[in-house]
Amino acid sequence: MKKILITLLIAITANTISFAQNEIDALRYSQLFYGGTARSTAMGGAFGALGADFSSLSLNPGGIGLYKISEFTFSPSFYTGKTSSIFNNSQERDDFKYNFNLGNAGFVYTFYKRGNYAEGPGFKAAQFGFGINRLNNFNNRMIMEGFNESSSMLNQYVSKANGVKAADLNSFDTQLAYDAYLINPKDSTHYTSVVNRGVLQRKSVTSGGSTNELVISLGGNYSDKLYIGATLGFPFIRYSEQSSYKETDSKDTINNFNSFTVTDNLNTSGAGINFKFGMIYRPIDMIRIGVAFHSPTYYYAMQDEYSRRIESDLASNGKYNVDSPKGSFDYELTTPYRFIGSLAFVLNEYGLISADYEFVDYTLSRLRSDTYDFSNENDAIQAKYNSASNLRIGTEWRLNQLAFRAGYAYYGNPYWKNVNVSKRTVISAGLGFREKDFFVDLAYSYSKQDEDYYFYNPSVIALNPVKNSMIGSNIMMTIGFKY
């Protein structure tokens, strides 16, 4: 019964405007893969119980309380996203994209108590932090190709157009296909496709952008046992996607048809606000226990700008280019809360081992607008997505001024298992060099994620998924100054 409901809701969502904001957007902006500093990245992001690192301001604000001296850091980064794709047992295709970015930049200022007031129990210090952390990187490029004997994207356009008069077709999909002579009328409200045989299907997608968070944090150190902190976060989103989908009569079996191409452009921007609170408790010197709560992020200023072009090559009937209007839509998005529990063992100056557990329920994402009812899309969010558990583990070992680090992270599948599987694993390593007033850290992380991708809606038109394997490689350097 659950599988039937999910399929139905996917079909309902797909029959809205092609560029409509939907559950895919909600998940994209709800998933976070913390960047920050090279030290944190090298240790798999497992910093919830450690602190004294700028990344903790977005992870567990209690970590700001462990700063004993003021500090400024910035972290340039070089990222490569690569996707390998197989469709209908065709030859594997792959493509990649490079991206230079900034993992973090910011400072923490520490206020210490002086004189006799610093002796005995009580607050020893207070900290103020300000800066930016990267939370997600959307840069990627993929090419997918294979021969499809059973269906065409035009079948979906026909299914959507049937029952609608030509004058009332959708100006972002069915009207374009109609004007390009790819779907033609059988009568006043029913249509047929020019593609009636198998076609070679090929799609390329290039995406870019990121989610970054401006943070303002306050923290304190109570008796060198309890460290508390709070962060007011202002995340902002920049996302772009350009895609080109083409069907070609590669076997020359379709009368009066060579090919058609659908080119889409989408640009999304958004700004939001959230609140984070965290604590780290040190019962004995070698043990640290951390807890953190992240409120839902309220993106109050989301905007999509989009357009589409359809080009057809109909052999003796000629070639046609048809453009959609320039579309724009403003809306709101609320992403889920997060809970993080952490544990670390610190072995004096020799080394440490740290672990974080994070819980997030993706069914709690919501889309809203004053001009559109998102009830179908929000139903699809609850039907397709699930809660997920994320685990991060890291270690660091020191030799005089050098530190050697390694980490592992596992981000659980956000989907119900009968919808899709999209787990992500990250392996990382790095090293650092520290002087009294200066430090340099280097990190490398390797991430892998497999996910099914559909050229068009499989619940409307029979279609096998593209099997995508996405690999990300990130090289980061953090330069820091203590003062």
C-alpha positions as CSV (number, residue, x, y, z in Angstrom):
1,M,0.0,0.0,0.0
2,K,2.8,2.4,0.9
3,K,4.5,1.8,-2.5
4,I,1.3,2.5,-4.4
5,L,0.8,5.8,-2.4
6,I,4.4,6.8,-3.2
7,T,4.0,6.1,-6.9
8,L,0.7,8.0,-7.0
9,L,2.2,11.1,-5.3
10,I,5.2,11.1,-7.6
11,A,2.8,11.1,-10.6
12,I,0.8,14.0,-9.1
13,T,3.9,16.0,-8.5
14,A,5.2,15.4,-12.0
15,N,2.1,16.7,-13.6
16,T,2.6,20.2,-12.3
17,I,4.7,22.8,-14.2
18,S,8.0,21.2,-15.2
19,F,10.0,23.8,-13.3
20,A,7.8,23.8,-10.2
21,Q,9.5,23.7,-6.8
22,N,9.1,20.2,-5.5
23,E,10.4,17.6,-3.1
24,I,13.7,17.3,-5.0
25,D,14.5,21.0,-4.2
26,A,13.5,20.4,-0.5
27,L,15.9,17.5,-0.1
28,R,18.7,19.3,-2.0
29,Y,18.7,22.2,0.5
30,S,18.0,20.1,3.5
31,Q,21.1,17.9,3.2
32,L,24.2,19.2,4.8
33,F,27.8,17.9,4.4
34,Y,29.8,20.2,6.7
35,G,32.9,21.8,5.3
36,G,34.6,24.3,7.5
37,T,38.3,23.9,8.2
38,A,40.9,21.5,6.9
39,R,41.4,20.0,10.4
40,S,37.7,19.2,10.7
41,T,37.5,17.9,7.1
42,A,40.5,15.6,7.6
43,M,38.8,14.1,10.7
44,G,35.5,13.4,8.8
45,G,33.8,16.4,10.4
46,A,33.7,14.6,13.8
47,F,34.1,17.7,15.9
48,G,30.9,17.8,18.0
49,A,32.8,17.0,21.2
50,L,36.1,18.7,20.5
51,G,35.6,22.4,19.8
52,A,38.3,25.1,19.5
53,D,37.8,24.9,15.7
54,F,35.8,27.3,13.6
55,S,33.7,24.6,12.0
56,S,32.2,23.9,15.4
57,L,30.3,27.2,15.2
58,S,28.0,25.5,12.6
59,L,28.2,22.0,14.1
60,N,28.2,22.3,17.9
61,P,28.4,25.9,19.1
62,G,29.5,24.7,22.6
63,G,32.9,24.1,20.9
64,I,33.5,27.9,20.9
65,G,33.9,27.7,24.7
66,L,37.1,25.7,24.4
67,Y,39.0,28.6,22.7
68,K,41.7,29.8,25.1
69,I,43.1,32.4,22.7
70,S,41.6,34.5,19.9
71,E,42.0,33.1,16.4
72,F,41.5,34.0,12.7
73,T,41.2,31.3,10.0
74,F,40.5,31.0,6.3
75,S,40.3,27.8,4.2
76,P,40.7,27.9,0.4
77,S,39.6,24.6,-1.2
78,F,39.7,22.9,-4.6
79,Y,36.8,20.5,-5.4
80,T,36.3,18.0,-8.2
81,G,32.9,16.4,-8.8
82,K,32.7,13.4,-11.1
83,T,29.7,11.2,-12.1
84,S,29.8,7.9,-13.9
85,S,26.5,6.8,-15.5
86,I,25.1,3.6,-17.0
87,F,21.6,3.5,-18.7
88,N,20.0,0.3,-20.1
89,N,23.3,-1.6,-20.0
90,S,25.0,0.9,-22.3
91,Q,28.6,1.8,-22.2
92,E,29.5,3.8,-19.1
93,R,29.7,7.5,-19.6
94,D,31.4,10.0,-17.2
95,D,32.1,13.7,-16.8
96,F,33.5,16.0,-14.1
97,K,33.7,19.6,-13.0
98,Y,36.3,21.6,-11.1
99,N,35.5,24.3,-8.5
100,F,37.6,26.6,-6.4
101,N,35.9,27.8,-3.2
102,L,36.3,29.0,0.3
103,G,35.6,26.4,3.0
104,N,35.5,28.9,5.8
105,A,36.7,32.4,6.9
106,G,36.2,33.9,10.3
107,F,37.5,34.8,13.7
108,V,36.9,34.0,17.4
109,Y,37.7,36.6,20.1
110,T,38.3,35.3,23.6
111,F,37.6,37.3,26.8
112,Y,39.4,35.9,29.8
113,K,38.8,36.7,33.5
114,R,41.8,38.1,35.2
115,G,43.2,38.0,38.8
116,N,41.5,36.2,41.7
117,Y,38.2,36.0,39.8
118,A,39.7,33.4,37.5
119,E,40.4,31.1,40.5
120,G,37.9,28.6,41.7
121,P,34.5,27.6,40.1
122,G,32.6,29.9,37.8
123,F,32.9,31.2,34.3
124,K,36.5,31.5,33.2
125,A,36.1,33.0,29.7
126,A,33.6,34.1,27.1
127,Q,34.0,34.0,23.4
128,F,32.5,35.8,20.4
129,G,32.8,34.3,16.8
130,F,31.9,35.7,13.4
131,G,32.4,34.3,9.9
132,I,31.2,31.9,7.3
133,N,31.2,28.1,6.9
134,R,30.4,26.1,3.7
135,L,27.6,23.5,4.3
136,N,27.2,22.0,0.8
137,N,28.8,22.0,-2.6
138,F,26.5,21.5,-5.7
139,N,29.2,21.6,-8.4
140,N,28.9,18.5,-10.7
141,R,28.6,17.5,-14.3
142,M,27.2,14.3,-15.8
143,I,26.5,12.7,-19.1
144,M,23.9,9.9,-19.4
145,E,23.2,8.0,-22.6
146,G,21.6,4.8,-23.8
147,F,19.1,3.3,-26.3
148,N,15.5,3.0,-25.2
149,E,13.3,0.6,-27.1
150,S,10.2,1.2,-25.0
151,S,9.4,4.9,-24.5
152,S,10.2,8.5,-25.3
153,M,9.9,11.7,-23.3
154,L,7.2,12.7,-25.8
155,N,5.0,10.0,-24.4
156,Q,4.9,11.9,-21.1
157,Y,4.1,15.1,-23.0
158,V,1.2,13.3,-24.8
159,S,0.0,11.9,-21.5
160,K,-0.1,15.4,-19.9
161,A,-1.6,17.1,-23.0
162,N,-4.5,14.6,-23.5
163,G,-7.7,16.2,-22.4
164,V,-6.5,19.7,-22.9
165,K,-7.2,22.0,-25.9
166,A,-4.2,23.2,-27.9
167,A,-4.8,26.8,-26.8
168,D,-4.6,25.8,-23.1
169,L,-1.4,23.7,-23.3
170,N,1.4,24.4,-20.8
171,S,3.8,27.1,-22.1
172,F,6.8,25.4,-20.4
173,D,6.4,21.9,-21.9
174,T,3.4,20.6,-23.8
175,Q,2.9,23.9,-25.7
176,L,6.6,23.9,-26.7
177,A,6.4,20.3,-28.0
178,Y,3.2,21.1,-29.9
179,D,4.7,24.2,-31.5
180,A,7.8,22.2,-32.5
181,Y,5.5,19.6,-34.2
182,L,6.7,16.8,-31.8
183,I,3.2,16.1,-30.6
184,N,0.3,16.5,-33.1
185,P,-3.5,16.5,-32.6
186,K,-5.6,13.5,-33.2
187,D,-8.7,15.5,-32.3
188,S,-9.4,18.7,-30.4
189,T,-8.1,17.3,-27.0
190,H,-6.0,14.2,-27.9
191,Y,-2.5,14.0,-29.3
192,T,0.1,11.6,-30.7
193,S,3.9,11.6,-30.7
194,V,6.2,11.7,-33.8
195,V,8.4,9.1,-32.1
196,N,7.0,5.6,-32.5
197,R,10.2,3.5,-32.4
198,G,13.2,3.2,-30.1
199,V,15.5,6.2,-29.8
200,L,19.0,7.0,-28.5
201,Q,18.5,9.1,-25.3
202,R,21.2,11.4,-24.0
203,K,21.2,13.9,-21.3
204,S,24.0,16.2,-19.9
205,V,23.5,18.1,-16.6
206,T,25.9,20.8,-15.2
207,S,25.2,22.1,-11.8
208,G,26.9,24.7,-9.6
209,G,26.6,26.7,-6.5
210,S,26.7,26.0,-2.7
211,T,25.1,26.5,0.6
212,N,27.1,28.7,2.9
213,E,26.3,29.9,6.4
214,L,27.1,33.2,8.0
215,V,27.5,32.6,11.7
216,I,27.4,34.8,14.8
217,S,28.3,32.9,17.9
218,L,28.6,33.4,21.7
219,G,30.1,30.9,24.1
220,G,31.5,30.4,27.6
221,N,33.8,28.2,29.7
222,Y,32.4,27.2,33.1
223,S,35.1,25.9,35.5
224,D,36.9,24.2,32.6
225,K,34.2,21.5,32.8
226,L,31.2,22.8,30.9
227,Y,31.5,24.7,27.6
228,I,28.3,26.2,26.2
229,G,27.6,28.2,23.0
230,A,24.9,29.4,20.7
231,T,24.9,30.4,17.1
232,L,22.6,32.5,15.0
233,G,23.0,31.2,11.5
234,F,22.2,33.0,8.3
235,P,22.5,30.4,5.5
236,F,22.3,31.4,1.9
237,I,21.9,29.3,-1.2
238,R,23.1,29.7,-4.8
239,Y,22.3,27.0,-7.2
240,S,22.4,26.8,-11.0
241,E,21.6,23.9,-13.3
242,Q,21.8,23.7,-17.1
243,S,20.7,20.5,-18.8
244,S,20.3,19.3,-22.4
245,Y,18.2,16.2,-23.2
246,K,18.2,14.8,-26.7
247,E,16.5,12.0,-28.5
248,T,17.9,10.8,-31.8
249,D,16.7,8.3,-34.4
250,S,20.1,6.7,-34.4
251,K,18.9,3.6,-36.3
252,D,17.0,5.6,-38.9
253,T,13.8,3.7,-38.3
254,I,11.4,6.6,-37.6
255,N,9.7,8.2,-40.6
256,N,10.3,11.9,-40.9
257,F,12.1,12.3,-37.6
258,N,15.8,12.9,-36.9
259,S,16.0,14.3,-33.3
260,F,14.7,16.7,-30.7
261,T,16.5,18.6,-27.9
262,V,15.1,20.0,-24.6
263,T,17.4,22.6,-23.0
264,D,16.6,23.8,-19.5
265,N,18.1,26.6,-17.4
266,L,17.4,27.0,-13.7
267,N,18.9,29.5,-11.2
268,T,17.9,29.5,-7.5
269,S,18.8,31.9,-4.7
270,G,17.7,31.8,-1.1
271,A,18.4,33.3,2.3
272,G,17.4,31.9,5.6
273,I,17.9,31.9,9.4
274,N,18.3,29.3,12.1
275,F,19.5,28.9,15.7
276,K,21.9,26.4,17.2
277,F,22.7,25.6,20.8
278,G,25.3,23.2,22.1
279,M,27.3,22.0,25.1
280,I,30.4,20.1,25.7
281,Y,31.0,18.5,29.2
282,R,34.4,17.2,30.4
283,P,33.8,14.9,33.4
284,I,37.5,14.0,33.4
285,D,40.4,15.3,31.4
286,M,40.4,12.5,28.8
287,I,36.6,12.4,28.1
288,R,34.4,15.0,26.4
289,I,30.7,14.6,25.8
290,G,28.9,16.9,23.4
291,V,25.2,17.6,22.5
292,A,23.8,20.1,20.0
293,F,20.4,21.0,18.7
294,H,19.8,22.8,15.4
295,S,16.5,24.5,14.9
296,P,14.8,24.2,11.5
297,T,16.1,26.6,8.9
298,Y,13.5,29.0,7.6
299,Y,14.4,30.1,4.1
300,Y,12.2,33.2,3.9
301,A,13.5,34.4,0.5
302,M,13.7,31.6,-2.1
303,Q,13.5,32.5,-5.8
304,D,13.7,30.4,-8.9
305,E,14.3,31.7,-12.4
306,Y,13.9,29.3,-15.2
307,S,13.5,28.9,-19.0
308,R,13.3,26.1,-21.6
309,R,13.9,25.7,-25.3
310,I,12.8,22.8,-27.5
311,E,14.5,22.2,-30.8
312,S,13.2,19.7,-33.4
313,D,14.7,18.2,-36.5
314,L,11.9,16.6,-38.5
315,A,13.9,15.7,-41.7
316,S,11.8,16.8,-44.7
317,N,9.4,18.8,-42.5
318,G,12.2,21.1,-41.3
319,K,13.7,22.3,-38.1
320,Y,11.9,24.3,-35.3
321,N,13.2,26.2,-32.3
322,V,10.6,27.2,-29.6
323,D,11.3,29.1,-26.4
324,S,9.3,29.2,-23.2
325,P,8.6,32.5,-21.4
326,K,11.2,33.6,-18.7
327,G,9.8,32.2,-15.5
328,S,10.3,33.4,-12.0
329,F,8.7,32.2,-8.7
330,D,9.2,33.3,-5.0
331,Y,8.5,30.9,-2.2
332,E,9.6,29.7,1.3
333,L,11.2,26.6,2.5
334,T,11.6,25.1,6.0
335,T,14.2,22.4,6.5
336,P,14.3,19.9,9.3
337,Y,15.8,20.3,12.8
338,R,18.9,18.3,13.7
339,F,20.1,16.6,16.9
340,I,23.8,15.7,17.4
341,G,25.4,13.6,20.1
342,S,29.2,13.4,20.4
343,L,31.9,11.6,22.3
344,A,35.7,12.2,22.3
345,F,38.7,10.7,24.1
346,V,41.7,13.1,24.4
347,L,45.0,11.5,25.4
348,N,46.8,14.6,26.7
349,E,49.1,16.0,24.0
350,Y,49.5,12.7,22.1
351,G,46.2,12.3,20.2
352,L,42.4,11.9,20.2
353,I,39.5,9.9,18.9
354,S,36.1,11.5,18.3
355,A,32.7,10.5,17.0
356,D,29.4,12.3,16.1
357,Y,25.9,10.9,15.7
358,E,23.4,13.1,13.9
359,F,19.7,12.5,13.5
360,V,17.6,14.4,10.9
361,D,14.1,13.7,9.7
362,Y,13.7,14.8,6.0
363,T,9.9,14.3,6.1
364,L,9.7,17.6,8.1
365,S,10.7,19.8,5.1
366,R,8.0,22.1,3.9
367,L,7.4,24.3,0.9
368,R,5.1,27.3,1.2
369,S,3.9,30.3,-0.9
370,D,1.2,32.9,-0.7
371,T,0.3,32.3,-4.4
372,Y,0.5,28.5,-4.7
373,D,-0.8,25.6,-2.6
374,F,2.2,23.2,-2.1
375,S,0.0,20.4,-0.6
376,N,0.9,17.8,-3.3
377,E,4.6,18.6,-3.0
378,N,4.6,18.4,0.8
379,D,2.6,15.1,0.6
380,A,5.3,13.8,-1.7
381,I,8.0,14.9,0.8
382,Q,6.4,12.8,3.5
383,A,5.8,9.8,1.2
384,K,9.2,9.7,-0.5
385,Y,11.6,10.7,2.3
386,N,12.5,9.2,5.7
387,S,14.6,10.1,8.7
388,A,18.3,9.4,8.5
389,S,21.2,8.8,10.8
390,N,24.6,10.2,10.0
391,L,27.8,9.0,11.6
392,R,31.2,10.8,11.6
393,I,34.4,9.4,13.2
394,G,37.9,11.0,13.3
395,T,41.3,10.8,14.9
396,E,44.4,12.9,15.3
397,W,47.9,12.0,16.5
398,R,50.6,14.5,17.2
399,L,54.4,14.3,16.9
400,N,55.9,17.5,18.3
401,Q,54.5,20.3,16.0
402,L,53.1,17.9,13.5
403,A,49.6,16.3,13.6
404,F,48.4,13.4,11.5
405,R,44.6,13.0,11.0
406,A,42.1,10.6,9.4
407,G,38.3,10.4,9.3
408,Y,35.3,8.5,8.0
409,A,31.7,9.7,7.6
410,Y,28.5,7.9,6.7
411,Y,25.3,9.8,5.7
412,G,22.2,7.7,5.7
413,N,19.7,7.2,2.9
414,P,17.1,10.0,3.0
415,Y,14.6,7.9,0.9
416,W,12.3,5.1,1.8
417,K,14.1,2.0,0.5
418,N,11.5,1.3,-2.2
419,V,11.9,4.8,-3.7
420,N,15.7,5.2,-4.1
421,V,19.0,4.5,-2.3
422,S,21.3,7.5,-1.8
423,K,23.8,6.8,0.9
424,R,27.0,8.8,1.0
425,T,30.4,7.7,2.5
426,V,33.4,10.0,3.0
427,I,37.0,9.0,3.7
428,S,39.5,11.7,4.6
429,A,43.0,12.3,5.8
430,G,45.3,15.3,6.5
431,L,48.1,16.8,8.5
432,G,48.9,20.0,10.3
433,F,51.8,22.1,11.5
434,R,51.4,24.4,14.5
435,E,53.5,27.1,16.0
436,K,52.6,29.3,19.0
437,D,50.9,32.0,16.9
438,F,50.4,30.3,13.5
439,F,49.2,27.1,12.0
440,V,48.7,25.4,8.6
441,D,46.4,22.4,8.0
442,L,46.0,20.3,4.9
443,A,43.1,17.9,4.2
444,Y,41.9,15.6,1.4
445,S,38.4,14.0,1.4
446,Y,36.9,11.4,-1.0
447,S,33.2,11.0,-1.1
448,K,31.1,8.4,-3.0
449,Q,27.3,8.3,-3.5
450,D,25.2,6.1,-5.7
451,E,21.7,7.2,-6.8
452,D,19.1,6.3,-9.5
453,Y,18.2,9.1,-12.0
454,Y,15.2,9.2,-14.3
455,F,15.0,11.1,-17.6
456,Y,11.3,11.5,-17.0
457,N,8.6,10.3,-14.7
458,P,8.6,6.4,-14.5
459,S,5.2,6.3,-12.9
460,V,3.7,7.9,-16.0
461,I,5.8,6.3,-18.7
462,A,7.7,3.1,-18.3
463,L,11.4,3.8,-17.9
464,N,14.5,2.2,-16.4
465,P,16.7,4.4,-14.2
466,V,20.1,5.6,-15.0
467,K,22.6,4.2,-12.5
468,N,24.7,7.1,-11.3
469,S,27.9,6.9,-9.2
470,M,29.0,10.3,-7.9
471,I,32.5,10.9,-6.6
472,G,33.7,14.1,-5.0
473,S,37.4,14.9,-4.2
474,N,38.2,17.9,-2.1
475,I,41.6,19.4,-1.3
476,M,41.6,22.0,1.4
477,M,44.2,24.2,3.2
478,T,43.5,26.2,6.4
479,I,45.8,29.0,7.4
480,G,45.2,30.3,11.0
481,F,46.6,33.0,13.2
482,K,46.3,33.2,17.0
483,Y,46.4,36.5,18.8
